[in-house]
Amino acid sequence: MPRPGSCLPLRGGFGHRLMIYETIISSALQIPAFSNERARHMSPKTIFSSVALVIALGSLEKSIVTTPLPIIGAELNAGAALTWVVTAYLLAATAALPIYGKLSDMFGRVRMLNIGIGLFLAGSVACGLAQDLPTLLAARVLQGLGGGGLIALAFTVIADSIPPREVGKYQGYISAVYAVSSIAGPLLGGYFTEQLSWRWIFWINLPLGALALWLVNRNLGHLNVRRHSRFDWKGAALLITVTTLSLLLLSPETALPAIWLAAGLALALLLLILVERRAHDPILPAHLARLPGYLVSVLLALASQLLMFAVLVYLPLQMQWQKGMGASESGLYMVIFMVCITAGAFVGGKLIGRTGYYRRFVVVGFALSALALWQIHFDLWARLGLGFAGLGLGLVLPALSVVVQNALPREDRGIGMSLFNFGRELGGAVGVAICSVLFHSALPAGSSHNLASLSPAELAPGFSATYIGMALIATAALLITLLALKRHELASIHA
């Protein structure tokens, strides 16, 4: 039996190719061998700094593309398919997330980070070179397949390497990285679009990604440990199919008949259930659903991410299309939103740790979000509404993370947290798709493919319907919290 922390050789097939890929990167970057002795003496700060840029890349990519969307749509004649520039990335990243988690258990965290960053950078190059919408969407899918592993694996590295007594402190550092990159995203997107070209929102990833690769391989080689596990390929393929069909069914841009998509989704769901029941190590462990608070927390996390991405995508569109603002000016509105999300998460996390209460923060968070989105619908004090919406959504996620971490037994924390993050990412993709349905349903008949010809007054009902729909979803999440998230689920917040 190998000692814990020892690396097993990966012989043949997919594992062998992963080792070759990692060896090429390490050789190209002239990275020295990493010893277990060095791993034991590495400080948590060094480990965190090695993955901080990976976290920044993942969060930056979700926000930097929002402000240039109208310019991208005009240059590439995107029409009603414009939101697929966002949805394609989110869909691919969401589908890939649980696969990265499982494969990293089998082949090591750093090998899968190398794969993820490599695919992300290849997709970024393709996005920057795209001359038409289909090419850009295909490149965004490739970028998303890599991006799906960035944040998930970075968090796993931190959990693997940092002592439990110091995890709380590094959650604050994570919030700071998220804050800087999320705030920088809309500003950089607006700046590059107006001063250089929207293509620079993708070119900027290349130097940052290269530095991230060097840091990860330089300092985290001790995490390239192979563990004995069998990957549920059939379940993974069916999960990707279910995710894809769900988003296609929700989106008005797809040319496929809804009846065929619904039938395919039903069949894929049935096959997924049958396969997972028979799988030796299923990618969707059924027993997680029976853990107290787990399933409802995943659902509420999905709802919070849905609301966040609805605002991130559709508010800049409203500011530019209906209000006539420039990309940079609309980006400042997003800064308000992201600063308040970060403030809510930081304050909420501190108060939960100090008081031991969590449910009240979820209740207050969704209540604030519902009221703020309803107020934005009436076009009253948009900046104030954005601030309250951000503060509310910021309060929700730390509380739900505490519930999930305490509900999961140690042996299930890896897959359990992976699926929790999967629910969050799915919420972002579903949110953009639902907003697209609401927006286009309220526009004049036949105008969805020629949005540039619509006046601000004709666009207003579409944005109004979007905000009303999001306010109703926030209200539904509030009711679910009150009815299903119990107060007594946490034995100890420090467990």
N, C-alpha and C positions, 0 to 999 in steps of 0.2 A: 504493500500500500504506500502511495506517495505521501510525504509529509504535507501538512497544510502549508500552502504558499509555494509549493514546488510546482514547476511547470512540466506538463506532460507533452511529449512530442505529438504533433498532429499529423497523422499519417493518411495520405491519399485524399482524394475528393475535395470537398468544399473547404474542410479545415486546412488541408495542405495549401490550397490557393490563398487562404487568408494569411498563413504564415509567410508565403512568398511576397504577398503585397506589403505586409508589415516590414519585412526585411528590406525591401526596395526603399521604402520611405526612410527607415532608420539609416540605411547606408547613404542615401542621398543627402540626408541632413547631418551625417557624420555624428550620430548619437551613440555614446558609449554604452556598453552593456550595463545593465542595472542589477545590482546585487541585492539579495534579501537583507543583508546586513545594513545596507544603505537605506532600504525601505523602513527598517525599524527605527532609524534615527532621523527620519525626515519629519520636519515640523508640519503641523496642520496648515500653517500659513502658506508654506511652499506648495502643498498639495492643492489648497484652494486656489492659489494664484495660477496654477497650471490649468485649471478648468474654468476659471472666471471668464476668460476670453471666449471659450466655447459657449458658455451661458449667454454672454453678450451677443455673439453671432446669432444664436437661436432666437433671442428676444428681439434683436434689431430687425431681423428679416420680416417679422410679423407686423411691424409698424412702419417701416421705411417706405413700403410700397403704396400706402394708403393715399398720401397727398399727391403723388404724380399720376394717379389713376386716370383723371380726365384727360391729361395730355397724352398718355399712352393710348387711351381709347381713340382720341382724335387722329393721332399719327398712324395707327394701325387699323383704323376703321372697324373698331370692335363692336360698336352698337350695343345691343342688349346683352351680348356675351362678355361685357367688360368685367363683371364681378368674378368671372372664372379665372382671371389673373390672380385673385386672392384665393378663391375656392380650390383651384387645382393644387396649389401648394399645401393648403391646409388638409385637403383630402389625402394626398400622398403621405404627408408627414404623420397624419393620424393613423393611417393604415399600417405604416411601417413601425410605429412606436412599440407595440408589444413584441414584434419580431426581434427588434434590437435587444430588448430586455432579455428575452430567452436565449438568443444567440450569444450575448455577452456572458451569460452563465456557462455556456458550453466552451467558448473559445477565448474568453478574456475581454475585459472592458476596453483596453487600449486598442486591440485589433479591430473591434467593432467601431470605436471612435475614429480610427484611421479610415475605415470604409465609409462611415457617415460623413466625415469632413471632406473626403475625396469626392464623393458623389455630389455633395453640396457645392463644392467649388466648380466641378464640371458643369453642373446645372447653372451656376452663376455666369460662367463664360458663355454658355449657350443662350441664356437670357439676354446678355449684353449684345450678342450678335444677331438676335432675332429680327427679321425684316417683315414678318407678318404675324397675325394673331395665333394661328395654329402652331407655328414654330415656338412662339413665346409660351404657349400653354404646355406644350410638350417639355420644354426646358424647365418650366416651373414644376412639373411633375417630377422630373429628375432631381431638381433642387430639393423638393419636398421629401423625396425618398432618402436623401442624405440628412436633411434637417430634422427629420423625425427622431433621429438618434442623438442629436446634439445635447439638448437639455436633459432628456431622460437619462442618458448615460453619465452626464456630468453629475447629476444628483446621486446616481448610484455610486460613482467614484467617491463622492464626499461621504456617503453612508458607510462605504467599505473602509475608509481610511481615517476618518476623524473620530476620536474618542467620544462616546456618548455625552460625557460631561461638558464637552465643548460645542456640541451641535447647535445649541440655542444661540450662541454668539455668532456662529457662521451663518445662521439664518438671517441675521441682520446684515451681514456682508452680502448675502445673495440678494436681499431686497435692494441694497445700494446698487449692485450691478444691474439688476432689472430696471431700477429707476433711471440710471444714466442712459442705458441703451434704449429703453422705451421712449424716453423724452427726446433723445438724439434722433431717433428714427424719423418722426414726422418733419423735424427741422432739417435734417440732412436730405430727406426726400424732396422737400420744397426747394432747398438751396441748389442741389444738383440739377433739378429740373429747370430752374429759372436761370442759373448761371452757366451750366455746362450742358448736360443732357440727362434725360431720365435714365439712360443706360448706365450712368455712373452709380445708381443705387445698387447695381449688381457688380460692377467692377470693384467697388470698395471692399467686397468680400475677399478678394484674392490676397492682398497683403495680410489682412487680418487672419484669414484661414491658414496661410502658410505659417504665421507666427504661432497660431494655436496648435498646429501639427507639431512644430518643434518643441513647444513646452510640454505637450502631452507625452510625446515619446521620450523626451529628455528626463522627465521626473516621475512618470507613472508606470514604468515598465514592470514593476513588481505586481501589477494587477493583471498581467497577461497569464492568468491561471486557468487551465482547463478543468472543468468540473464534469463529473459523470452525469449526464442527463440526456434525455431523448426529446428531440424537437417535434412538436405536433405540426408537421407540414400541411396535412389535410385541413386541420382546424384553422391554421393561419391563412391558407388560401381562401377558405370559405369566409373567414372574418373579413378579409380584404374585399371579397365579392359583396358581402352584405353591406359594408360601409360604402362602397362605391355606388351600388344600386340605390341605397337610401338617399345619397346626395343627388344622384341623377333624377330620381323621382321627385325630389323637392324643387329642383331647379327648372324655371320656365325656359331656360336657354337650350335645353337638350331637344334634339330633333326626334328622339326615340318615342314611340307611343307609350303613354303612361300605363296602359293596360299590360303591355309586355314587360315593362319595368317592374310593375307590382307583382306580376306572376313570377318573374325571375327572383325577386326579393323573397317572396314566400317560399319558393323552392330552396333557395340558398339558406334561409333560416332553418327550414326543416332539416336539411342535410347537415347544417352546423350542429344542431341539437343532437342528431343521431351520431355524428362522428365524435363529438365531445363526450358523449356517454360511454363510448367504447375506448376512447384514447387512454393509454397508460399514464400519460402526463399531459393532460389537456391544457390548451392555451387559455381556456376560460374555466377555471376550477369551480365547479358548482357549489362547493361548500363555502366559498366566500360570500355568497348571497345570504347565507344563514347567520353570518356574523352580525352582532347587534350594531346597527347604525351604518354598516358599510354600504349597502346598496343605495340607501336614501342619500348618503353623502356623495356618492358618485353621481347620482341624478342631479343633486343640487349644484355640484361643481360644474356639471355640464351646462346647467341653466345659467350660472354666473358667467361662464366663458362665452356662452351664446350672446348674452346681453353686452358683454364687453366688446366683442368683435362687431356686433351690430352698430355700435357707436363709432368704433374705430374706422369702419368702412363707409358708413352712410352719412355721418356728419360732415366729413370733408367734401363729399360729393354735393351735399346740400349747400355748404358754404360757397363752393365754386360755381355750381350750375345755377342755383337759385339766387344766391346773394351776390354773385359776381366778384368774390374774393380771389386773390392769387393763391398759388400753392403754399407759399411761405406763411401768409396770413392765416389760412385755414389750419396750417400745421401748428400755429400757436394755440389754437383751440384744443388740439390734441395734447399739447403739453399740459394744459390745465387738467385735463382728464387723467393723464398718466401720473402727474404729480400727486393728485388726490388719491388715486388707487394705491400708490406707494405709501402715502401717509396713513391711509386707512389700514393697510396691511401691517405696517410697523407698529402703530398704536394698538391695533387689535391684538396682534401677537403678544405685545408686552402685557396688556391687560388680562389676556387669557392666562398667561403664565403666572401673573400675580394673584388673580382671584380664583382660578380654577373653573370659572364659568365659561361656556362656549355658545350655548344655544341662543342666548340673548343677542349675541353679536351677529349671528346669522339672521335672526328676526329683524333687527335694526337695519342690517345691510340691505336686505331685499325690500324692506319698507321704504328706505331712502331712495333706492334705485327706482322703484315703481313711481313714487311721487315726482322724482326728478325727470324721468322720461315722459310722464304725462305733462309736466310743465314745459318741457322742450317742444312737445307737440303744439302747445299754444303759442310757441315762439316768444316766451317771456323770459328775459334774463338768461340767455343761452349759456353764458359763462357760469353763472351761478348754478344752473341746472346740471351742467357738466361736472362741476365741482362736487355736488352732492351725489350724483350718479357714481363718480369715481370713488368717493369716500365710502359709499355703501358697498360697492363691489369689492373694495379693498378689505373691508371687515369680514367678508364671507369666507374667503379661501383659507386663511390661517386656522379659523375655527374648524372647518371641515377637515383640514389636514390633521389636526389634533385628534378628531374622532376616528379617522381612518387608521392612523398610526397606533392608537391604543386598542382598536378593535382587532387588528391583525396579529396573530401569533408570530413569533420570530421566524419560524420556518416558511411563512407565507408572505413576509413583508416585501420581498422582491417582486413577485408577480402581482401582489395586491396593490402596491404603489404604482406599478407599471400600468395596471388597468385603471387605476384612479386617474393617472395622467392621460391615459387613452380617452377616458370620458371627458376630461377637460378639453382635449384637442378636438374631439368629435363635436363638442359644443360649439367651438369656433366655426368649424366648417358648416354645421347645421344652421348656425345663426345667420351667416352670410346668405345661405340658400333660402331660408325662410324670409329674410328681409327682401330678397330679390322678388319672391312671389308676392309679398305684400305691396312692394313699391310698384311693380308693373301692373298689378291688378287694379290700381287706382288711377292709372294714366288713361288718356283718351284712347279709344279703340284703334288698333293698328299703328300706334305710335312707338311701340317698344323698340323697333329696329331703326328709329330715326330720332333719337333723343335730342340731338343737337338742334332740331327744328322747333322744339317745344319752348314756350315762353316760361318765365319764372312762375307765373300764375298757374300754368298747366302742370308744372312739375310739383307744385305745392301739395296737392292731394296725395301723391305718391309718398313723399316724405312724411306727411301727417299719418298716413296709414301704417307706415313702418314704426313710428314712435308709439302709436297706440297699441300695436301688436306687441311690441317689446314691453310696454307697461303692463299689459295683461299677463305676459309670461312671468314678469317679476312678481306680480300679485299671486299667480298660481304657485310660484316657488315659495313665497311667504306662507301660504296656506299649508303646503306640504311640510314646511319646517315646523309649523305649529302643531300639526296633526301627527307627524311621523318621526320627528327627531326628538327623542326623549331626553329629559334632563339627567337621568341617572346612568347614562351609558358609560361614562368615564369613571373608572375606579380611582385613577390618579392621573393627572395631566403630566406627571413626571415619569410615568411608567415607560 
